[in-house]
Amino acid sequence: MLVIQENLLPLALMNILIENADSLEFLTSNGTWTKNVAEGKQFGTTLTAFDAAKKEIVGKFNIVAYIPASKQFINMSHGKGKAAVETTAAVAAV
């Protein structure tokens, strides 16, 4: 018999977002950054978010799960976007 605690939040109520690790802003659907978590672009999976973040002009980023009902963030992954690679290459060329 499957028993489910009633105080557990359904996973469907979790938003997966890209967060700029330095500014703590969230990527929006139009490619800008915002402090308002509700304006952040939602991704279906952490892998999709990670792949998109790697293509963004951002240094360090976090993939976070946000639970609106409890206003909690869960860090799922992290990495470096295109800006970090381009900056490193420019410094190495000097």
N, C-alpha and C positions, 0 to 999 in steps of 0.2 A: 504494500500500500504506500503510495507516494504522499508524503506529508510536506506541505509548504507553509512556512511561517507567514503569518499575515502582515508582519511589520517589514517584510522585504519589499523594496521598490522594484517594479518591473523594469527590465533592461530597456524596454521600448521608451522609457522616460529619460534615457541617458543621451546626451548630445556629445558627439565626438568633434572636437575643434582643434585648430592649429593655434598655438600661442607663441608669440615672440618672447623668448626667454629673457631678453634684456628689458624690453618695455612693458611686458606683461599685457600686451594688447592681443586681440584676436583677429584673425584674417576674416574679412567679410566676403560676400559673394562677388562684389565688384573689384576685389583685389586691394582694397584699402585696409587699414588697421583701425580697430576701435577698442576702447576700454569697456564698452557695453557688451557683455556676454550674449545678450539676446540677439545682437546684430551679427554675431559670428556665423560663418558658413559652417553648416553641419555636414559631416561626412558619414557614409554608411558603415565604414569599417576603419579600424586604426591603420590598416595597410594602405587604404585609399588616401587617407589623410597624410600619412608619412610620405607616400609617393608625390603627392601634390606639394607638400612642404619642401621637399628636396629641390623642386623647381622654382620656388619663390625666392625673390631677392630679400633674404633675411639671413642674419648670422645664425645664432643658436635658436632652436625652436623646441617646443614641447608639444606632444600630442596629448591632449587632456580629455577626459570624460567629465562632463558637467551634468549634475543631477539637479534640475531646477526645483524640484519639490523640497529638497533639503539645502539647496545652494552650496553643495559640496563639489570640489574638484578632485579628480583622481588622475595623477600623472601616469600615462600609459607607456610613453616612449619619448625619446628625444633625439636630436640630430643637428646637423648643420645644413643650411640652405646654400643657394648659389652665391650669395654675397660673401660668405666665409671663404669659399673656394677662390673666388675672383680676387679678394683682398690678399690672400696668401700668395697667389700666383704673381700679383703685381709687386709685392714686397720682394719676392724671390728674384724677380727680373731686374731689380734695382741694383 
